Amino acid sequence: MIRAPGINGLLGALRTARQVLSGRNAFQDLAQIEVARLAASTSLGHRDPGVQLEPLDLHRVSSAALWWLACRRAKRQLQQGAEVNLELCKLSFLVILAGKLRELGPLRGLSFRLAGWDVKNWMQTALRGALLDGKVIPGTKNGITARMLMMCKVEASTADLLEKELRARNAFQRALTQAFQDGEQLHFTEAELAGVPEQFKKRFTGPLQRWQKGRFKIPVGREAMNYIVPYCSVSSTRHQLFEAYYRRFGSDFHASALELLRARQQLAKQLGFRCWADYELRPLSEVAQDSHAASKLFEDCWRHLEPAVASAVQKMKGKAGVLQQPDEAYYWTLHGRAVEALKLAEYLPAEQALERLVDVLGRACNITFRALPARSWWQTGWHSGVRCFEVLDGPPLGIAAGGGRCLGYVYVELYGTWRGTRPLAPGALLLAPGHVYLGLHLQAPSMGMTKLLTPEDATMMAHELGHAVHMLCFSGSAQEFQDLPLDLLELPSTFAEVLATKPEVVGEYARHHQSGDGPPNSLLQVAQANPNFFAQKLQSWNVSLGLHSDFDAFAATPSELQDRAVSLWQRYSKVAASGSFSPLGEDAGGCLALGANQVAYLLCYLRTATLLRGKSAQGKSALKRWLSPDAAGKLRAQLLDQRFNSERLATLLPTLQEEGMSQLPHPLPPLPSESKPGLFQNLR
């Protein structure tokens, strides 16, 4: 949206009036598609209702008045005795859609907040009545998420705790964002930043600073820890940045984390669970369905991973003597292939890499991404930096390429914009059936410069595109999609991420930003994960799991919380933690905000390793097998297109269980026994 509130308000009023006079309401149109998909998936199995899709114009869904009218119409239909399930599905969809549009930007302001309070009361009153009358039964296909059902079925005291947990989570995320962002500035000379690549030093150099050659002002924040510490060869600089950064995670920050843990601990007991981890892990695969099982899974994986980590750390100690934590990232850089990774970045210009990645992913999933011509904000409501792709059913190769039905549209925002604070992590947002927004939040290049991706940026992009493909191929409604277990929701994206790291696949999407040549074979390996990648994941996941399971947040102080987090982190680290270190200053902070179910990603990595290992026909390369129409067809039929039993979540929550309700099995088959050693045996 544009900055000028007066002009934007006038244009919005004109667009609203046009929709009212024409009898069309964009919110109602989207809700009708959602209801049609729900009805189709209920009565026809896995068939699509055949609704014609067109690109989403944000201008048409930026009016709080139109949203309120669409909700009011659904409410009136309910009062007049219309089909309860369908009208409630429509109303709940509109409530969830409004939350997503508020996050994205089009729906904001006082009028929207006032309308939102009104609609929320309608929704809860109607849903409570339907639950009492037996017209809506949890665990059946009704198009209403389990969380929304739970909010309306629990006692008032539990509902208050749900709201309290949400407020505590938002407060902690704000504290985390503030601590991650750039703070105080430290002054360094060129010599003190020896070893740091020029392209990274430029990230911290403003227009005025460029006149002060040899002097750098480095703001202390997450970016300095990511781009300075791993490359700087001067130990004193690394230690100075390390200490300054972790001072930002003091008592007030840990107190905010403690409030979140207390809210979750209290809510879990109210819902009938021993701890918050057991509540959030319940929907996952049986191998990690409670905190004890998840801890055992971590231990089993560490047993296979530890030899590779220990061997690498031993070599680092041979170079460093005494390996201290502030130096660990630097020595992992030396031990790994970070220099080659920077060279590979020369072959990953952002715009072109995106186009080639969607082509590779299309071949892996039998779909076609077709880039639509760039259009202005005036025409679409999306700012000029958003790339729009139409996604068609059918592989991007052959005579009939792109000739299938339209699955929907993907709106890719490569770079962070001026709107608000840049989010902590990239994300995919299913706005409505057939419409997916991807916010990658990369730092925009300087004027006249080409944005080059690191290998990590490229795999992140592949991960989010995997989400988009899953969201568009899924044959059920958007509400059914939300109730799937996390280890199923993250599997297609993890598959796309890992696929993008394979040397054979890197050669398909990497091209030099100037010459257009492919990278040499020596660079194709550097995108693959090393032992430290999974060690860091285990550390962060274990911190979140441990703090949400056996840690008594009500009896602890902020310093005790930090000590417990460090001990959980230390379990999977071969380097002793520094006295000032807080794991919540790493990815563990984001994991804590998200919850205790991050073990789902480990399950996805294990399944992906099994899928990609497979058995290939004699003489057939791995690349041809992974990107063949036959393999893509199986992936679509067995995973991406499947509706699965999304109603399973309601059978797992004590507050929603009805008499005679039996627990449904996890939709995915059990993990193969060889998946754990198979994931770690070839790490470099």
VOGU-3710 file (C-alpha; in Angstrom, 3 decimals, decimal comma):
1> mirapgingl> 0,000/0,000/0,000  1,100/3,627/-0,402  2,128/5,993/2,357  -0,250/8,922/1,662  -3,222/8,169/3,956  -5,491/10,838/2,513  -5,083/9,758/-1,109  -5,220/6,078/-0,210  -8,361/6,628/1,885  -10,139/8,394/-0,974
11> lgalrtarqv> -9,180/5,720/-3,503  -10,278/3,002/-1,062  -13,664/4,652/-0,597  -14,179/4,817/-4,365  -13,288/1,138/-4,810  -15,597/0,169/-1,949  -18,458/2,145/-3,485  -17,879/0,481/-6,856  -18,143/-2,999/-5,335  -21,269/-2,085/-3,370
21> lsgrnafqdl> -22,978/-0,607/-6,449  -22,026/-3,578/-8,651  -23,327/-6,086/-6,105  -19,920/-7,807/-5,961  -17,967/-8,296/-2,785  -14,441/-9,689/-3,113  -14,531/-11,124/0,419  -17,723/-13,036/-0,358  -16,242/-14,335/-3,609  -13,202/-15,742/-1,785
31> aqievarlaa> -15,378/-17,237/0,951  -17,559/-18,894/-1,676  -14,503/-20,568/-3,224  -13,508/-21,847/0,225  -16,999/-23,269/0,819  -17,036/-24,846/-2,652  -13,717/-26,558/-1,940  -14,967/-27,830/1,397  -18,142/-29,200/-0,204  -16,151/-30,792/-3,034
41> stslghrdpg> -13,671/-32,472/-0,710  -16,537/-33,749/1,463  -18,768/-35,162/-1,250  -16,412/-35,949/-4,103  -13,270/-37,081/-2,303  -10,260/-35,354/-3,849  -11,817/-33,479/-6,748  -11,463/-29,728/-7,252  -14,739/-27,790/-7,599  -13,480/-26,220/-10,829
51> vqlepldlhr> -13,778/-22,583/-9,748  -12,117/-20,136/-12,145  -9,273/-18,271/-10,409  -7,746/-14,920/-11,245  -4,885/-12,915/-9,682  -5,735/-11,332/-6,348  -6,187/-7,574/-6,429  -5,311/-6,305/-2,949  -7,295/-3,139/-3,601  -10,472/-5,235/-3,607
61> vssaalwwla> -9,783/-6,705/-0,159  -8,610/-3,573/1,633  -11,978/-2,296/2,862  -13,024/-3,018/6,449  -16,579/-2,049/5,512  -16,794/-4,659/2,743  -15,339/-7,307/5,043  -17,877/-6,428/7,736  -20,720/-6,615/5,180  -19,580/-10,062/4,008
71> crrakrqlqq> -19,492/-11,292/7,614  -22,878/-9,738/8,350  -24,391/-11,486/5,349  -23,097/-14,849/6,588  -24,527/-14,088/10,038  -27,919/-13,227/8,526  -27,927/-16,479/6,565  -27,324/-18,356/9,814  -30,220/-16,560/11,505  -32,493/-17,448/8,587
81> gaevnlelck> -31,796/-21,170/8,970  -29,262/-21,715/6,187  -26,883/-24,690/6,238  -25,082/-24,168/9,567  -21,792/-25,860/8,683  -21,327/-24,001/5,406  -22,260/-20,583/6,769  -20,059/-21,047/9,839  -17,260/-22,195/7,540  -17,734/-19,015/5,540
91> lsflvilagk> -17,737/-16,826/8,629  -14,697/-18,483/10,199  -12,839/-18,237/6,880  -13,536/-14,501/6,749  -12,234/-14,064/10,308  -8,995/-15,922/9,503  -8,607/-14,109/6,169  -8,871/-10,760/7,944  -6,042/-11,741/10,298  -3,812/-12,616/7,349
101> lrelgplrgl> -4,624/-9,404/5,492  -3,922/-7,436/8,642  -0,496/-9,099/8,834  0,125/-8,347/5,171  -1,057/-4,735/5,344  -4,292/-4,060/3,410  -6,682/-4,318/6,385  -5,661/-1,921/9,135  -6,946/1,041/11,065  -9,512/1,831/13,734
111> sfrlagwdvk> -12,522/0,931/11,571  -11,153/-2,573/11,016  -10,453/-3,109/14,730  -13,980/-2,017/15,652  -15,497/-4,265/12,985  -13,254/-7,120/14,130  -14,561/-7,015/17,717  -18,111/-7,092/16,387  -17,520/-10,036/14,040  -15,562/-11,994/16,663
121> nwmqtalrga> -18,570/-11,841/18,997  -20,896/-13,007/16,196  -18,626/-15,896/15,374  -18,178/-17,122/18,918  -21,878/-16,811/19,762  -22,971/-18,690/16,629  -20,350/-21,416/17,037  -21,111/-21,957/20,734  -24,785/-22,326/19,899  -24,061/-24,788/17,091
131> lldgkvipgt> -21,826/-26,858/19,388  -24,494/-26,973/22,113  -27,221/-27,937/19,616  -25,050/-30,667/18,086  -25,143/-29,024/14,653  -21,340/-28,826/14,660  -19,466/-31,889/15,907  -15,681/-31,743/16,476  -13,766/-34,341/14,506  -16,005/-34,083/11,438
141> kngitarmlm> -15,595/-32,169/8,177  -17,098/-28,796/9,007  -14,506/-26,327/7,703  -13,793/-24,867/11,152  -10,317/-25,190/12,621  -9,797/-27,164/15,813  -8,337/-24,104/17,551  -11,452/-22,064/16,773  -13,673/-24,906/18,030  -11,592/-25,145/21,172
151> mckveastad> -11,832/-21,405/21,834  -15,636/-21,701/21,782  -16,004/-24,990/23,672  -13,669/-24,465/26,620  -14,691/-22,759/29,830  -14,255/-19,005/30,166  -11,197/-19,442/32,392  -9,465/-21,570/29,741  -10,383/-19,102/27,002  -8,779/-16,372/29,085
161> llekelrarn> -5,617/-18,470/29,332  -5,586/-18,943/25,555  -5,723/-15,173/25,126  -3,037/-14,753/27,795  -0,722/-17,148/25,958  -1,240/-15,236/22,714  -0,399/-11,908/24,370  2,697/-13,376/26,044  3,856/-14,860/22,724  3,467/-11,531/20,928
171> afqraltqaf> 5,329/-9,729/23,726  8,216/-12,186/23,587  8,411/-11,952/19,795  8,642/-8,165/20,074  11,423/-8,490/22,656  13,218/-10,990/20,422  12,919/-8,759/17,361  14,261/-5,792/19,294  17,219/-7,795/20,625  18,043/-9,184/17,178
181> qdgeqlhfte> 17,989/-5,771/15,526  20,996/-3,497/15,279  21,814/-1,677/18,505  24,940/0,088/19,751  27,718/0,688/17,250  31,277/-0,547/17,649  34,123/1,122/15,762  36,667/-1,035/13,952  39,552/-0,379/11,602  40,205/-2,218/8,360
191> aelagvpeqf> 42,841/-4,321/10,119  40,437/-5,280/12,904  38,018/-6,653/10,294  40,649/-8,673/8,437  39,174/-11,645/6,635  35,638/-10,247/6,329  34,618/-10,262/2,634  34,078/-6,862/1,062  30,462/-7,630/0,176  29,701/-8,204/3,857
201> kkrftgplqr> 31,496/-5,078/5,052  29,427/-3,062/2,579  26,247/-4,168/4,387  27,358/-2,034/7,337  28,589/0,971/5,377  26,216/3,867/4,781  26,734/6,592/2,145  28,456/8,959/4,605  30,699/6,272/6,072  32,186/5,483/2,678
211> wqkgrfkipv> 34,146/8,740/2,897  35,837/7,466/6,071  38,078/4,892/4,498  39,512/2,297/6,799  36,934/3,032/9,554  33,779/1,014/10,094  30,829/1,419/12,432  29,393/-2,030/13,047  25,939/-2,045/14,695  25,671/-4,879/17,200
221> greamnyivp> 22,901/-7,242/16,139  22,130/-10,553/14,510  23,535/-9,465/11,151  26,931/-8,675/12,672  26,968/-12,136/14,259  26,092/-13,716/10,906  28,379/-11,748/8,593  31,318/-10,500/10,697  32,080/-13,065/13,408  32,276/-16,175/11,141
231> ycsvsstrhq> 34,800/-14,518/8,788  36,875/-12,119/10,898  40,370/-13,506/11,538  41,027/-11,127/14,472  40,149/-12,870/17,730  39,723/-9,653/19,754  37,120/-8,362/17,274  35,162/-11,600/17,448  35,175/-11,558/21,254  34,166/-7,889/21,425
241> lfeayyrrfg> 31,181/-8,401/19,120  30,197/-11,617/20,887  30,140/-10,009/24,345  28,324/-6,872/23,122  25,680/-8,921/21,342  24,799/-11,216/24,240  24,593/-8,275/26,654  21,391/-7,437/24,786  19,795/-10,602/26,194  19,608/-9,525/29,805
251> sdfhasalel> 17,237/-10,034/32,708  14,302/-8,153/31,142  14,514/-10,247/27,981  14,591/-13,533/29,903  11,719/-12,288/32,076  9,651/-11,915/28,889  10,499/-15,511/27,943  9,596/-16,615/31,448  6,146/-15,011/31,186  5,509/-16,925/27,966
261> lrarqqlakq> 6,595/-20,222/29,530  4,386/-19,599/32,574  1,348/-18,844/30,423  1,894/-22,014/28,402  2,559/-24,157/31,460  -0,663/-22,984/33,093  -2,686/-23,451/29,911  -1,332/-26,956/29,269  -2,447/-28,148/32,712  -5,854/-26,549/32,198
271> lgfrcwadye> -6,201/-28,461/28,907  -5,322/-31,746/30,610  -1,666/-32,151/29,603  1,392/-32,673/31,795  3,300/-29,888/30,024  3,106/-27,634/26,973  5,431/-29,889/24,977  3,048/-32,841/25,367  0,172/-30,633/24,149  1,984/-29,436/21,026
281> lrplsevaqd> 3,662/-32,753/20,184  0,443/-34,778/20,340  -0,455/-34,324/16,623  2,991/-35,441/15,372  4,134/-38,876/14,287  4,152/-41,505/17,044  7,969/-41,447/17,200  7,801/-37,926/18,701  4,300/-37,702/20,144  5,338/-36,539/23,628
291> shaasklfed> 8,347/-34,886/25,268  9,991/-38,165/26,295  9,718/-39,638/22,789  11,055/-36,416/21,227  14,035/-36,382/23,615  14,811/-39,991/22,745  14,689/-39,129/19,045  17,199/-36,310/19,619  19,493/-38,712/21,478  19,284/-41,316/18,709
301> cwrhlepava> 20,113/-38,746/16,047  22,981/-37,285/18,107  24,480/-40,767/18,417  24,805/-40,867/14,609  25,817/-37,209/14,256  28,289/-36,839/17,146  31,276/-38,638/15,515  31,298/-36,175/12,592  30,948/-33,167/14,927  33,641/-34,442/17,318
311> savqkmkgka> 36,079/-35,078/14,468  35,589/-31,551/13,101  35,945/-29,926/16,544  39,149/-31,879/17,185  40,645/-30,484/13,977  39,588/-26,966/14,997  41,286/-27,347/18,366  44,443/-28,301/16,526  44,355/-24,872/14,852  43,019/-22,800/17,741
321> gvlqqpdeay> 44,631/-24,497/20,724  41,872/-23,732/23,228  38,620/-23,400/21,282  36,397/-20,774/22,915  32,775/-20,203/21,999  33,267/-16,690/20,506  35,725/-18,290/18,051  33,649/-21,353/17,174  31,790/-19,846/14,202  35,086/-18,661/12,680
331> ywtlhgrave> 36,723/-22,076/12,917  33,647/-23,782/11,495  34,028/-21,385/8,562  37,652/-22,439/8,136  36,780/-26,106/8,510  33,861/-25,902/6,124  33,724/-24,488/2,634  32,486/-20,980/3,350  34,941/-19,388/0,899  33,647/-21,631/-1,881
341> alklaeylpa> 30,092/-20,763/-0,797  30,862/-17,088/-1,405  32,167/-18,015/-4,845  28,957/-19,947/-5,542  27,001/-16,774/-4,729  28,414/-15,299/-7,945  26,245/-17,881/-9,737  23,055/-17,040/-7,828  21,651/-13,661/-8,944  18,362/-13,404/-7,061
351> eqalerlvdv> 15,873/-12,722/-9,866  17,300/-15,304/-12,262  17,843/-17,897/-9,512  14,175/-17,559/-8,548  13,066/-18,210/-12,126  15,294/-21,266/-12,459  14,334/-22,612/-9,030  10,632/-22,540/-9,860  11,435/-24,422/-13,072  13,326/-27,127/-11,142
361> lgracnitfr> 10,569/-27,388/-8,570  7,998/-27,563/-11,342  9,778/-30,556/-12,874  9,939/-32,229/-9,452  6,187/-31,729/-8,870  4,643/-31,828/-12,383  3,553/-28,190/-12,297  4,425/-25,077/-14,289  5,251/-21,655/-12,844  4,454/-18,991/-15,407
371> alparswwqt> 5,698/-15,479/-14,587  3,022/-12,850/-15,181  3,967/-9,444/-16,611  4,886/-6,874/-13,972  2,012/-4,539/-13,122  1,872/-1,370/-11,050  0,479/-0,854/-7,563  -2,346/1,127/-9,136  -3,511/-1,980/-11,013  -3,037/-4,742/-8,417
381> gwhsgvrcfe> -2,415/-3,341/-4,937  0,907/-5,206/-4,786  3,971/-2,993/-4,771  6,358/-3,213/-7,709  8,812/-5,522/-5,915  6,336/-8,414/-5,778  6,704/-11,064/-8,495  3,496/-12,867/-9,463  3,502/-16,431/-10,847  0,557/-18,353/-12,208
391> vldgpplgia> 0,844/-22,027/-11,269  -0,546/-24,523/-13,790  -1,142/-28,229/-13,426  1,305/-30,102/-15,637  5,095/-30,321/-16,058  7,000/-27,348/-17,527  8,516/-29,513/-20,276  7,049/-31,108/-23,384  4,405/-30,203/-25,954  1,652/-29,628/-23,406
401> agggrclgyv> 3,806/-27,563/-21,030  1,669/-25,179/-19,037  -1,521/-26,440/-20,600  -3,201/-27,698/-17,429  -5,776/-26,081/-15,190  -4,777/-23,123/-13,038  -3,927/-24,221/-9,500  -3,544/-20,647/-8,316  -1,086/-17,784/-7,932  2,089/-17,186/-5,924
411> yvelygtwrg> 3,105/-13,643/-4,956  6,842/-13,531/-4,161  8,233/-10,552/-2,261  11,997/-10,923/-2,523  13,083/-7,933/-0,490  12,010/-6,368/2,786  10,048/-3,120/2,380  9,515/-0,008/4,481  6,324/-1,435/6,029  6,938/-1,994/9,729
421> trplapgall> 9,770/-4,089/11,155  11,354/-6,745/9,013  10,112/-10,144/10,252  12,532/-12,496/11,977  12,126/-15,206/9,371  10,757/-15,692/5,851  7,323/-17,220/5,564  4,547/-18,506/3,333  0,978/-17,336/3,855  -2,066/-19,073/2,369
431> lapghvylgl> -4,267/-16,002/1,968  -7,203/-17,794/0,365  -7,736/-20,866/-1,833  -5,427/-20,469/-4,817  -3,497/-17,471/-3,461  -0,161/-17,791/-1,631  2,089/-14,952/-0,495  5,812/-15,608/0,057  7,745/-13,032/2,076  11,460/-13,804/1,683
441> hlqapsmgmt> 12,623/-10,549/3,360  16,061/-10,455/1,736  18,088/-7,281/2,042  17,636/-5,274/-1,147  20,764/-4,528/-3,216  22,172/-1,041/-3,542  21,055/0,963/-6,554  22,620/-0,385/-9,730  23,904/-3,528/-8,012  22,889/-7,168/-8,579
451> klltpedatm> 21,531/-9,059/-5,594  23,515/-12,280/-5,151  22,154/-15,077/-2,989  24,184/-17,149/-0,598  23,561/-20,907/-0,874  21,545/-20,597/2,368  19,358/-17,909/0,736  18,740/-20,183/-2,253  17,719/-23,164/-0,123  15,488/-20,909/1,999
461> mahelghavh> 13,814/-19,746/-1,199  13,298/-23,356/-2,275  11,813/-24,169/1,148  9,206/-21,405/0,913  8,387/-22,314/-2,697  7,787/-25,870/-1,464  5,182/-24,478/0,918  3,531/-22,610/-1,936  3,329/-25,719/-4,124  1,784/-27,724/-1,280
471> mlcfsgsaqe> -0,758/-25,020/-0,508  -1,882/-24,835/-4,138  -1,935/-28,573/-4,848  -3,786/-29,497/-1,637  -7,259/-30,628/-2,675  -9,121/-29,640/0,489  -10,092/-26,263/1,880  -7,754/-23,750/3,492  -9,257/-24,506/6,901  -8,598/-28,238/6,512
481> fqdlpldlle> -5,001/-27,438/5,563  -4,414/-25,561/8,827  -5,313/-28,579/10,982  -2,747/-30,931/9,426  0,155/-31,956/11,721  3,304/-29,852/11,435  5,470/-32,787/10,304  3,144/-33,145/7,318  2,863/-29,416/6,595  6,648/-29,034/6,555
491> lpstfaevla> 7,469/-32,159/4,538  7,004/-30,754/0,978  8,973/-27,612/1,860  11,780/-29,616/3,488  11,857/-31,888/0,441  12,243/-28,825/-1,831  14,929/-27,346/0,451  17,049/-30,502/0,561  16,552/-31,145/-3,154  17,973/-27,659/-3,851
501> tkpevvgeya> 21,192/-28,564/-1,992  21,989/-31,619/-4,109  25,009/-30,976/-6,386  23,192/-32,271/-9,472  20,277/-29,885/-8,820  22,484/-26,883/-7,974  23,880/-27,213/-11,490  20,344/-26,773/-12,842  19,589/-23,386/-11,271  23,006/-21,740/-10,700
511> rhhqsgdgpp> 24,315/-19,478/-13,495  26,959/-16,755/-13,287  25,411/-13,300/-12,964  27,588/-11,891/-15,762  28,630/-14,685/-18,112  25,642/-16,984/-17,637  27,950/-19,996/-17,314  27,256/-22,798/-14,862  29,469/-23,247/-11,770  32,479/-25,581/-11,868
521> nsllqvaqan> 32,049/-29,010/-10,319  34,189/-27,983/-7,340  31,452/-25,542/-6,212  28,428/-27,792/-6,632  28,971/-29,519/-3,272  29,054/-26,448/-1,040  25,288/-26,043/-0,670  24,976/-29,354/1,192  24,530/-29,355/4,954  27,565/-29,988/7,141
531> pnffaqklqs> 27,583/-31,565/10,641  27,355/-28,134/12,299  24,064/-27,440/10,505  22,309/-30,313/12,249  24,187/-29,796/15,535  22,873/-26,218/15,701  19,372/-27,445/14,879  19,507/-30,023/17,677  20,743/-27,387/20,122  17,882/-24,991/19,344
541> wnvslglhsd> 15,171/-27,646/19,229  16,386/-29,163/22,505  16,311/-25,784/24,278  12,702/-25,214/23,231  11,664/-28,786/24,055  13,350/-28,791/27,473  11,987/-25,412/28,565  8,477/-26,498/27,557  8,591/-29,863/29,340  10,455/-30,384/32,641
551> fdafaatpse> 11,273/-26,762/33,486  9,177/-25,170/36,261  8,724/-21,632/34,978  6,748/-20,469/38,028  9,553/-21,340/40,447  12,383/-19,965/38,258  14,048/-16,577/37,980  15,280/-15,048/34,690  18,874/-16,048/35,477  17,779/-19,618/36,251
561> lqdravslwq> 15,972/-19,699/32,917  19,192/-18,671/31,161  21,193/-21,319/33,045  18,693/-24,042/32,140  18,693/-22,963/28,483  22,500/-23,118/28,407  22,544/-26,645/29,881  20,007/-27,815/27,279  22,068/-26,209/24,516  25,293/-27,715/25,876
571> ryskvaasgs> 23,921/-31,270/25,564  24,529/-31,155/21,796  27,611/-28,910/21,696  31,247/-30,033/21,868  32,382/-26,505/22,820  31,834/-25,076/26,316  29,416/-22,160/26,537  30,784/-18,707/27,407  29,619/-17,126/30,674  27,680/-14,364/28,881
581> fsplgedagg> 26,043/-16,667/26,311  22,266/-17,031/26,000  20,917/-19,676/23,587  17,821/-17,499/23,119  20,056/-15,100/21,192  20,419/-17,842/18,578  17,734/-19,733/16,633  16,581/-21,192/19,953  14,861/-17,858/20,654  12,732/-18,186/17,529
591> clalganqva> 12,052/-21,849/18,334  10,885/-20,896/21,818  8,473/-18,336/20,366  7,074/-20,889/17,911  6,637/-23,604/20,548  7,828/-27,075/21,450  6,966/-28,890/18,232  10,059/-27,970/16,193  11,085/-31,637/16,292  8,685/-31,869/13,344
601> yllcylrtat> 11,452/-30,461/11,129  13,790/-33,267/12,172  11,107/-35,785/11,203  10,854/-34,065/7,822  14,624/-34,187/7,254  14,583/-37,901/8,082  11,713/-38,612/5,683  13,264/-36,476/2,935  16,564/-38,350/3,178  14,634/-41,600/2,654
611> llrgksaqgk> 12,654/-40,176/-0,277  15,723/-38,862/-2,088  17,851/-41,917/-1,445  15,362/-44,300/-3,052  16,256/-46,898/-5,638  17,085/-45,790/-9,142  16,937/-47,876/-12,279  20,252/-49,131/-13,614  22,084/-46,407/-15,513  19,601/-43,715/-14,446
621> salkrwlspd> 21,157/-40,707/-12,713  19,764/-39,365/-9,449  18,853/-36,094/-11,183  16,739/-37,846/-13,802  15,026/-39,868/-11,102  14,274/-36,870/-8,879  12,986/-34,686/-11,734  11,242/-37,387/-13,775  7,474/-37,125/-14,498  7,012/-40,554/-12,916
631> aagklraqll> 8,610/-39,525/-9,585  6,764/-36,192/-9,676  3,471/-37,999/-10,280  4,017/-40,157/-7,193  4,945/-37,102/-5,120  1,757/-35,366/-6,216  -0,515/-38,360/-5,686  0,913/-39,514/-2,360  1,676/-36,176/-0,714  0,914/-32,863/-2,407
641> dqrfnserla> -2,586/-33,568/-3,742  -3,741/-35,621/-0,762  -6,425/-34,142/1,486  -5,524/-36,488/4,377  -7,561/-36,655/7,592  -7,333/-33,071/8,848  -10,144/-33,743/11,325  -7,685/-35,906/13,306  -6,576/-32,955/15,454  -9,976/-32,723/17,142
651> tllptlqeeg> -9,711/-36,368/18,228  -6,423/-35,638/20,042  -7,540/-32,715/22,219  -9,380/-33,617/25,450  -11,530/-30,491/25,263  -12,917/-31,505/21,855  -13,273/-35,247/22,315  -16,861/-36,493/22,011  -18,244/-39,724/23,387  -17,330/-42,653/21,150
661> msqlphplpp> -14,685/-40,658/19,271  -11,639/-42,782/18,409  -8,161/-41,386/17,803  -7,283/-41,324/14,126  -3,799/-42,497/13,035  -1,103/-40,148/11,780  -1,557/-39,654/8,014  2,048/-40,586/7,135  3,563/-44,083/7,419  6,070/-44,822/10,226
671> lpseskpglf> 9,653/-43,682/9,744  11,915/-46,390/8,269  14,504/-47,719/10,730  17,396/-46,753/8,433  16,340/-43,081/8,165  18,477/-41,821/11,110  21,850/-43,239/10,043  20,962/-42,445/6,422  20,530/-38,723/7,164  23,928/-38,253/8,823
681> qnlr> 26,226/-40,774/7,175  27,288/-38,610/4,222  27,645/-35,222/5,939  30,686/-33,217/4,862
//
